[in-house]
Amino acid sequence: MNIWELSEKAEYIADKHQRLLAQWQHYGNTLIQGITLSKAKLHHAVGCNPDDDVRFFLFDHFVIHIALAEGFNSHTIEYYVEKRDGSDKILIAQAILDDDGRVDGSISNRNREQVLEHYLEKIRPVYDSLYRAVHDDAPLSLIPLQQKALA
C-alpha cells in the first residue's frame, strides 16, 4: 500500500467520523430544543457541561446523562441516571444513531417531537420508579432500572 492509498483511507475514516459527530450534535440540539420548547411539565433543567454529552437535571436531584458510548466510531447512545453529586450512575437505556441521523433506524435526529418522544420512552422507567417511591412513601432504589436496561 502506498502513501496515496493510505491517504485515501485516512480521509474516508476522518469524513465518516466527522459525519457521525455532526449527527450526534444534531441529536443533542434537537433533544434540548424539544425539552425546552415543550409545554409539558417534565421538571428537566438543561445542564451545562464542557464535554460532548447532554445533561438534564431532573427534579433538581438527579442527572439524566446522555452520551455516545466510549470507543472510536461508536454509534450507541447511552442514557444514564445518577444522583446530582455524581454517585450511583446507572445505565438505563441505549439507542443507535446511524450516519444519516436516524435514531434506532426510524427517527430523524432533526424531528423535535419524535426525538423528545423517543427520549421520554427511554427514561420512562426513571419517572415510574420516582412515582412509585413518592406514591408509596418508600425509599427510591435505582438498581432495578439498571437490571431492566441490561435485560
N, C-alpha and C positions, 0 to 999 in steps of 0.2 A: 504494500500500500504506500502510495507516495503522499507528499505533503498536501497536494490539492484534493486528494480523496479524503484525507483526514480533515481538511478544512471544510469540505462539503458536509461531512458528518457532524462536525462541531457546530456548524451553522444550523443544521437541521435540529440538533439537540437544543441549542440555545433558543431557536424560534419556538419550538414546541413548549419549552419550559416557560418562556415569557407569555405565551398564549394561555397556559394553564394559570399562571399567576394573575393575568389580567381577568380571566373568568372568575377566579376566586375574589378579586377585588370587586367585581360587579355584583357577585352574590352578597358579599358583606354590605355594600352600599344599598342594595335593594332591600335587604333584610332590615337594616337600620331605618330606612325610609318607611318600610311597611309598619314597623312598630311605632315610630314617632308620629306618623300621619294617621294611624288608626284611631278611630273614635272609641274603640273598646278600652276598657279599664283593665289593662294587663298587669299593672304595677311593676313595669320594667323601667329602668333608667339606663341610658346608654353609658357605658364605662369607657373612659379614655385609657388607651393602652398603647405604648410605643411599639409593641410587637406587631406581627402580621396576623392578628386574630381579632375576633369580635367578642365583646363582653357586655352583658347586661346585668344590672343589679336587680334582683327580684325581692320585693318586699324589704329592701334595704338590708337584707340579712344574708342572702345567697347570691352567688355569681353564676350566671349561665355563661360558659366559656365555649366558643366555637372556633375551631381552627382546622387547617389541613393537617392530616396525620404526619408524623415525622417521616423523613426519608425523601430522597430525591424522586421527583415525578409522582408523588403520592396524589391520588385523585380522591382520597377518602376524607370526607368532612367528619370531624368528631365533635360531639356535643357532650359537654361535661357540666356537672353542677358541683359547686363547692361552697363552703362557708366563706363569708366575706374576708375572713382572716387568712384564707388560702388553704385551710385544712380540709380534710375529708373530700378531696377531689375524686369524683366518681364519673366514669364514662356512662352516659345514659342512652346514647344512640349514635348511629353512623349513617352517612349518606354518601353517594358517589357523584362527583362533579366531572363531567366529560369536557373535552376540548372545545365543544361548541356551546358550552354554558348550560347544558341541561343537567338538572339535579335528579338523581335516581331515574334517569332515562326519559323523563317526560315533562319536567317543569323547567321553564325558561328562567334563567337567573335574572332576567330583566322584568319579569312579571311580578310586581309587588304583592298582589293579592295571593297568587299561588305560592310564592316563596314564604310569605307570612303564614299561610295555612299549613304548608309543609312543616315549617319550623315549629308551629304550635302543636302539631301532631307528634313531633319528635319529643317535645318537652312535656307533653300532657301527663306522663307519669309523675313528674315533679309536682304539678298542681294537684293531681289526685292524692298523692301522699300528704301534701300540706293540708289539703282539705280534710282528709280523714283524721289527721293528728289534731287539728283545731276543733273539728266537729266532735270528736270523741274525748277531748281533753286529755290526749295521750302524748307522750314524747315522740318526737319525729326520729325515725331511723332511715337513713339514706341507703343502707345496704341493699334492701330489696330492689331499688332502682338499678343498681349495678347487675344484680342477678338477672333481671328482666332483659337488660341490654345485652348481656352475654349469652342469653338463651337462644 
